[in-house]
Amino acid sequence: MKNAARPFNRNQMPIPAKLYKYRGISAFTEDIVVNSRVFFSAPVTLNDPFDCKMPLDFTVTPANFGQFVRKIGPKFGLSAAEANRLASTSTAAQRRTMFEAIANKYKMRLSHESSLFCVAERGNDILMFSHYGDAHRGCCLEFDFSNDPLLKLAERVSYQNDYPDLNYFRLHGDVHKMSKGLFLTKALQWAYENEWRVIRYKISPGTYDFAPECLTGIIFGTAMTDADKIQVRDWLTRRGVPTKLYQAEVSRSSFTLNITALP
């Protein structure tokens, strides 16, 4: 039975036919191949200090603050009269205290209580093999997400120089817009990753059992040892689901990796 999950709604960009996960040869990679199981990580553990950690914006006019308090007041047990009184008489210090409480709640919910699985658009990227595939000694896992009810909801990361709109008062109630800002926006320097993410909102980090047919291929890195290649072939024997094998090779004429099918 599949793990229960509450993913974000996917955007309108069609998902690529294939997506890729660069890995070293490890017990975690073995778990993916043999058991069709991936790990959804906590956003707080990501290697970019900005990623999923951008501050919320609490800029608001007194009128908009009043509308906001009157809207959410009943959810906190306030009567209409109490909400009106809070909206009209709260001091700047009281509002700051409220904003800090809201920010702390969202920080915990989004950074620790949600989880994500990250993949890339290309399986022949030199830098991705270098950074995430154990300096080309590892492998690249090829996926077809269309066969899994959760993974097929992957969304593409956007790359830009400035923070996205994270104004709490404009985005309150629109979880998807806030998620796109926090979870699906990274600095322009990361654009080479061409990343896609599957995000589970209010689902803690942990494993997810994907449909076995989603893993369609494995690409050996250019520096993978013969012993590791034998090990991966053993994993596939234990896996028992047809999975193609490929070899990444250094081009003789340009800074590119050629991918060749293996028997």
C-alpha positions as a Markdown table, in Angstrom:
| # | Residue | x | y | z |
|---|---|---|---|---|
| 1 | Met | 0.0 | 0.0 | 0.0 |
| 2 | Lys | 1.3 | 3.5 | -0.9 |
| 3 | Asn | 2.4 | 5.9 | 1.8 |
| 4 | Ala | -0.3 | 8.5 | 2.6 |
| 5 | Ala | 0.7 | 11.9 | 1.4 |
| 6 | Arg | -0.8 | 15.3 | 0.7 |
| 7 | Pro | 1.2 | 16.8 | -2.2 |
| 8 | Phe | 0.9 | 20.3 | -3.6 |
| 9 | Asn | -1.2 | 20.7 | -6.7 |
| 10 | Arg | 1.0 | 20.5 | -9.8 |
| 11 | Asn | 1.6 | 23.5 | -12.0 |
| 12 | Gln | 0.7 | 23.7 | -15.7 |
| 13 | Met | 4.2 | 22.9 | -17.1 |
| 14 | Pro | 4.2 | 19.3 | -18.5 |
| 15 | Ile | 6.5 | 17.0 | -16.6 |
| 16 | Pro | 9.4 | 15.6 | -18.7 |
| 17 | Ala | 9.2 | 12.0 | -20.0 |
| 18 | Lys | 12.3 | 11.2 | -17.9 |
| 19 | Leu | 13.8 | 12.7 | -14.7 |
| 20 | Tyr | 17.1 | 11.9 | -13.1 |
| 21 | Lys | 18.6 | 11.3 | -9.6 |
| 22 | Tyr | 22.4 | 11.4 | -9.2 |
| 23 | Arg | 23.7 | 9.1 | -6.5 |
| 24 | Gly | 26.8 | 7.6 | -5.1 |
| 25 | Ile | 27.0 | 3.8 | -4.6 |
| 26 | Ser | 25.6 | 3.4 | -1.1 |
| 27 | Ala | 23.0 | 1.5 | 1.0 |
| 28 | Phe | 20.5 | 4.4 | 0.2 |
| 29 | Thr | 21.0 | 3.9 | -3.5 |
| 30 | Glu | 20.5 | 0.1 | -3.1 |
| 31 | Asp | 17.2 | 0.8 | -1.3 |
| 32 | Ile | 16.0 | 2.8 | -4.2 |
| 33 | Val | 17.0 | 0.2 | -6.8 |
| 34 | Val | 16.1 | -3.0 | -4.9 |
| 35 | Asn | 13.1 | -1.9 | -2.9 |
| 36 | Ser | 11.7 | 0.9 | -5.1 |
| 37 | Arg | 11.9 | 3.3 | -2.1 |
| 38 | Val | 13.0 | 6.9 | -2.0 |
| 39 | Phe | 13.6 | 9.3 | 0.9 |
| 40 | Phe | 11.8 | 12.6 | 1.2 |
| 41 | Ser | 14.1 | 15.0 | 3.0 |
| 42 | Ala | 13.4 | 17.9 | 5.4 |
| 43 | Pro | 13.8 | 21.3 | 3.7 |
| 44 | Val | 15.9 | 22.4 | 6.7 |
| 45 | Thr | 18.6 | 19.9 | 5.7 |
| 46 | Leu | 19.2 | 21.3 | 2.2 |
| 47 | Asn | 22.7 | 22.5 | 1.3 |
| 48 | Asp | 21.7 | 26.0 | 0.3 |
| 49 | Pro | 21.2 | 28.5 | 3.2 |
| 50 | Phe | 18.5 | 30.3 | 1.2 |
| 51 | Asp | 16.6 | 27.2 | 0.0 |
| 52 | Cys | 13.2 | 26.9 | 1.7 |
| 53 | Lys | 14.5 | 29.3 | 4.4 |
| 54 | Met | 13.6 | 32.8 | 2.9 |
| 55 | Pro | 11.9 | 35.1 | 5.4 |
| 56 | Leu | 8.1 | 35.8 | 5.2 |
| 57 | Asp | 7.2 | 39.4 | 4.5 |
| 58 | Phe | 4.7 | 40.9 | 7.0 |
| 59 | Thr | 4.4 | 44.3 | 5.4 |
| 60 | Val | 0.8 | 45.4 | 5.8 |
| 61 | Thr | -1.4 | 48.5 | 5.9 |
| 62 | Pro | -3.6 | 49.1 | 9.0 |
| 63 | Ala | -6.7 | 48.5 | 6.9 |
| 64 | Asn | -5.4 | 45.2 | 5.5 |
| 65 | Phe | -4.3 | 44.1 | 8.9 |
| 66 | Gly | -7.8 | 44.8 | 10.2 |
| 67 | Gln | -9.3 | 42.7 | 7.3 |
| 68 | Phe | -6.9 | 39.9 | 8.1 |
| 69 | Val | -7.7 | 39.8 | 11.8 |
| 70 | Arg | -11.5 | 39.8 | 11.2 |
| 71 | Lys | -11.0 | 37.0 | 8.7 |
| 72 | Ile | -9.0 | 34.6 | 10.9 |
| 73 | Gly | -10.4 | 35.7 | 14.3 |
| 74 | Pro | -13.1 | 33.0 | 14.4 |
| 75 | Lys | -10.5 | 30.3 | 13.7 |
| 76 | Phe | -8.9 | 31.3 | 17.1 |
| 77 | Gly | -12.2 | 31.5 | 19.0 |
| 78 | Leu | -12.6 | 35.3 | 18.8 |
| 79 | Ser | -16.1 | 36.7 | 18.5 |
| 80 | Ala | -16.7 | 39.4 | 15.8 |
| 81 | Ala | -16.6 | 42.1 | 18.5 |
| 82 | Glu | -13.3 | 40.8 | 19.8 |
| 83 | Ala | -11.8 | 40.6 | 16.4 |
| 84 | Asn | -12.9 | 44.2 | 15.6 |
| 85 | Arg | -11.4 | 45.4 | 18.9 |
| 86 | Leu | -8.1 | 43.6 | 18.2 |
| 87 | Ala | -8.0 | 45.0 | 14.7 |
| 88 | Ser | -8.6 | 48.6 | 15.7 |
| 89 | Thr | -6.7 | 48.8 | 19.0 |
| 90 | Ser | -3.6 | 46.6 | 18.6 |
| 91 | Thr | -0.3 | 48.3 | 19.0 |
| 92 | Ala | 2.7 | 48.0 | 16.8 |
| 93 | Ala | 4.4 | 45.9 | 19.5 |
| 94 | Gln | 1.4 | 43.6 | 19.7 |
| 95 | Arg | 1.4 | 43.2 | 15.9 |
| 96 | Arg | 5.1 | 42.3 | 15.9 |
| 97 | Thr | 4.5 | 39.6 | 18.6 |
| 98 | Met | 1.7 | 38.2 | 16.5 |
| 99 | Phe | 3.9 | 38.2 | 13.3 |
| 100 | Glu | 6.8 | 36.5 | 15.1 |
| 101 | Ala | 4.4 | 33.7 | 16.3 |
| 102 | Ile | 3.1 | 33.3 | 12.8 |
| 103 | Ala | 6.6 | 33.2 | 11.3 |
| 104 | Asn | 7.8 | 30.6 | 13.9 |
| 105 | Lys | 4.7 | 28.4 | 13.1 |
| 106 | Tyr | 5.3 | 28.5 | 9.4 |
| 107 | Lys | 9.1 | 28.0 | 9.8 |
| 108 | Met | 8.4 | 24.8 | 11.8 |
| 109 | Arg | 5.7 | 23.5 | 9.5 |
| 110 | Leu | 7.5 | 24.2 | 6.2 |
| 111 | Ser | 11.1 | 23.4 | 7.3 |
| 112 | His | 10.6 | 20.4 | 9.6 |
| 113 | Glu | 7.1 | 19.0 | 9.1 |
| 114 | Ser | 7.1 | 19.0 | 5.3 |
| 115 | Ser | 9.3 | 17.0 | 3.0 |
| 116 | Leu | 10.6 | 16.8 | -0.6 |
| 117 | Phe | 12.2 | 14.6 | -3.2 |
| 118 | Cys | 14.5 | 16.4 | -5.8 |
| 119 | Val | 15.4 | 15.3 | -9.3 |
| 120 | Ala | 17.0 | 16.8 | -12.4 |
| 121 | Glu | 15.9 | 17.2 | -16.0 |
| 122 | Arg | 19.1 | 15.8 | -17.6 |
| 123 | Gly | 21.0 | 12.5 | -17.1 |
| 124 | Asn | 24.3 | 13.6 | -18.8 |
| 125 | Asp | 25.2 | 16.7 | -16.8 |
| 126 | Ile | 28.9 | 17.0 | -15.9 |
| 127 | Leu | 28.4 | 19.1 | -12.8 |
| 128 | Met | 25.5 | 17.1 | -11.4 |
| 129 | Phe | 27.6 | 13.9 | -11.7 |
| 130 | Ser | 30.5 | 15.8 | -10.0 |
| 131 | His | 28.4 | 17.2 | -7.2 |
| 132 | Tyr | 25.9 | 14.5 | -6.5 |
| 133 | Gly | 27.2 | 11.3 | -8.2 |
| 134 | Asp | 30.4 | 10.9 | -6.1 |
| 135 | Ala | 32.6 | 12.7 | -8.7 |
| 136 | His | 31.4 | 10.5 | -11.5 |
| 137 | Arg | 32.2 | 7.3 | -9.5 |
| 138 | Gly | 28.4 | 6.9 | -8.8 |
| 139 | Cys | 25.4 | 6.6 | -11.0 |
| 140 | Cys | 22.4 | 8.4 | -12.3 |
| 141 | Leu | 19.0 | 6.9 | -11.8 |
| 142 | Glu | 16.5 | 7.4 | -14.7 |
| 143 | Phe | 12.8 | 7.8 | -13.7 |
| 144 | Asp | 9.5 | 7.9 | -15.5 |
| 145 | Phe | 7.2 | 9.7 | -13.0 |
| 146 | Ser | 4.1 | 9.2 | -15.0 |
| 147 | Asn | 3.5 | 5.8 | -13.5 |
| 148 | Asp | 3.2 | 7.0 | -9.8 |
| 149 | Pro | 0.3 | 8.9 | -8.3 |
| 150 | Leu | 2.6 | 11.1 | -6.1 |
| 151 | Leu | 5.8 | 11.5 | -8.2 |
| 152 | Lys | 3.8 | 12.6 | -11.3 |
| 153 | Leu | 2.9 | 15.8 | -9.3 |
| 154 | Ala | 6.5 | 17.0 | -9.5 |
| 155 | Glu | 7.0 | 20.7 | -10.2 |
| 156 | Arg | 9.9 | 22.6 | -11.7 |
| 157 | Val | 12.1 | 24.9 | -9.7 |
| 158 | Ser | 12.3 | 28.6 | -10.8 |
| 159 | Tyr | 15.7 | 30.4 | -10.6 |
| 160 | Gln | 16.0 | 34.2 | -10.0 |
| 161 | Asn | 18.1 | 36.9 | -8.4 |
| 162 | Asp | 15.5 | 38.3 | -6.0 |
| 163 | Tyr | 13.3 | 36.7 | -3.4 |
| 164 | Pro | 9.8 | 35.8 | -4.6 |
| 165 | Asp | 6.7 | 37.5 | -3.2 |
| 166 | Leu | 6.3 | 36.0 | 0.3 |
| 167 | Asn | 3.9 | 38.5 | 1.7 |
| 168 | Tyr | 1.9 | 36.6 | 4.3 |
| 169 | Phe | -1.2 | 38.8 | 4.0 |
| 170 | Arg | -1.4 | 38.6 | 0.2 |
| 171 | Leu | -0.8 | 34.9 | 0.2 |
| 172 | His | -2.6 | 33.8 | 3.3 |
| 173 | Gly | -5.0 | 30.9 | 2.5 |
| 174 | Asp | -3.2 | 30.2 | -0.9 |
| 175 | Val | -0.9 | 27.3 | 0.2 |
| 176 | His | 0.2 | 26.6 | -3.4 |
| 177 | Lys | 1.4 | 30.1 | -4.1 |
| 178 | Met | 3.3 | 30.2 | -0.8 |
| 179 | Ser | 4.8 | 26.8 | -1.5 |
| 180 | Lys | 5.9 | 27.9 | -5.0 |
| 181 | Gly | 7.7 | 30.8 | -3.4 |
| 182 | Leu | 9.3 | 28.9 | -0.6 |
| 183 | Phe | 9.9 | 25.5 | -2.0 |
| 184 | Leu | 10.2 | 26.1 | -5.8 |
| 185 | Thr | 12.4 | 29.2 | -6.0 |
| 186 | Lys | 16.2 | 29.2 | -5.8 |
| 187 | Ala | 19.0 | 31.5 | -6.6 |
| 188 | Leu | 20.0 | 31.9 | -10.2 |
| 189 | Gln | 23.4 | 30.3 | -9.5 |
| 190 | Trp | 21.7 | 26.9 | -9.1 |
| 191 | Ala | 20.0 | 27.1 | -12.6 |
| 192 | Tyr | 22.4 | 24.4 | -14.0 |
| 193 | Glu | 20.6 | 21.8 | -11.9 |
| 194 | Asn | 17.3 | 22.1 | -13.9 |
| 195 | Glu | 15.6 | 20.8 | -10.8 |
| 196 | Trp | 12.1 | 19.3 | -10.3 |
| 197 | Arg | 10.6 | 18.6 | -6.8 |
| 198 | Val | 7.9 | 16.5 | -5.4 |
| 199 | Ile | 6.7 | 18.2 | -2.2 |
| 200 | Arg | 4.6 | 16.7 | 0.7 |
| 201 | Tyr | 3.0 | 19.4 | 2.7 |
| 202 | Lys | 2.6 | 18.6 | 6.5 |
| 203 | Ile | 4.1 | 15.2 | 5.8 |
| 204 | Ser | 7.3 | 14.6 | 7.8 |
| 205 | Pro | 10.6 | 13.4 | 6.2 |
| 206 | Gly | 10.7 | 9.7 | 5.5 |
| 207 | Thr | 10.6 | 7.0 | 2.9 |
| 208 | Tyr | 8.1 | 6.6 | 0.1 |
| 209 | Asp | 7.4 | 3.4 | -1.8 |
| 210 | Phe | 7.1 | 4.3 | -5.5 |
| 211 | Ala | 5.6 | 2.3 | -8.3 |
| 212 | Pro | 8.5 | -0.1 | -9.3 |
| 213 | Glu | 8.1 | 0.6 | -13.1 |
| 214 | Cys | 9.0 | 4.3 | -12.4 |
| 215 | Leu | 12.7 | 3.4 | -12.3 |
| 216 | Thr | 13.5 | 2.8 | -16.0 |
| 217 | Gly | 17.3 | 3.0 | -16.2 |
| 218 | Ile | 20.7 | 3.4 | -14.5 |
| 219 | Ile | 23.6 | 5.3 | -16.0 |
| 220 | Phe | 27.1 | 4.3 | -14.8 |
| 221 | Gly | 29.4 | 7.2 | -14.1 |
| 222 | Thr | 32.6 | 7.6 | -16.2 |
| 223 | Ala | 34.7 | 6.7 | -13.1 |
| 224 | Met | 32.6 | 3.9 | -11.6 |
| 225 | Thr | 34.7 | 0.9 | -10.7 |
| 226 | Asp | 34.1 | -2.5 | -12.2 |
| 227 | Ala | 33.2 | -3.8 | -8.7 |
| 228 | Asp | 30.5 | -1.2 | -8.3 |
| 229 | Lys | 29.1 | -2.0 | -11.7 |
| 230 | Ile | 28.9 | -5.7 | -10.7 |
| 231 | Gln | 27.1 | -4.6 | -7.5 |
| 232 | Val | 24.5 | -2.5 | -9.3 |
| 233 | Arg | 23.8 | -5.5 | -11.7 |
| 234 | Asp | 23.3 | -7.6 | -8.6 |
| 235 | Trp | 20.8 | -5.1 | -7.3 |
| 236 | Leu | 18.9 | -5.3 | -10.6 |
| 237 | Thr | 18.8 | -9.1 | -10.3 |
| 238 | Arg | 17.3 | -8.8 | -6.9 |
| 239 | Arg | 14.9 | -6.0 | -8.1 |
| 240 | Gly | 13.3 | -8.3 | -10.6 |
| 241 | Val | 11.8 | -5.4 | -12.8 |
| 242 | Pro | 13.3 | -4.8 | -16.3 |
| 243 | Thr | 15.6 | -1.8 | -16.0 |
| 244 | Lys | 18.0 | -0.5 | -18.7 |
| 245 | Leu | 21.7 | 0.1 | -18.1 |
| 246 | Tyr | 23.8 | 2.8 | -19.7 |
| 247 | Gln | 27.4 | 4.0 | -19.6 |
| 248 | Ala | 28.4 | 7.6 | -19.4 |
| 249 | Glu | 31.6 | 8.3 | -21.5 |
| 250 | Val | 33.8 | 11.3 | -21.9 |
| 251 | Ser | 33.4 | 12.8 | -25.4 |
| 252 | Arg | 36.6 | 12.9 | -27.5 |
| 253 | Ser | 35.7 | 16.3 | -29.1 |
| 254 | Ser | 33.8 | 18.4 | -26.6 |
| 255 | Phe | 33.0 | 19.0 | -22.9 |
| 256 | Thr | 30.0 | 16.6 | -23.0 |
| 257 | Leu | 29.1 | 13.1 | -21.7 |
| 258 | Asn | 27.9 | 10.5 | -24.2 |
| 259 | Ile | 25.4 | 8.0 | -22.9 |
| 260 | Thr | 25.6 | 4.5 | -24.4 |
| 261 | Ala | 23.2 | 1.6 | -23.8 |
| 262 | Leu | 24.7 | -1.5 | -22.2 |
| 263 | Pro | 23.7 | -5.2 | -22.8 |
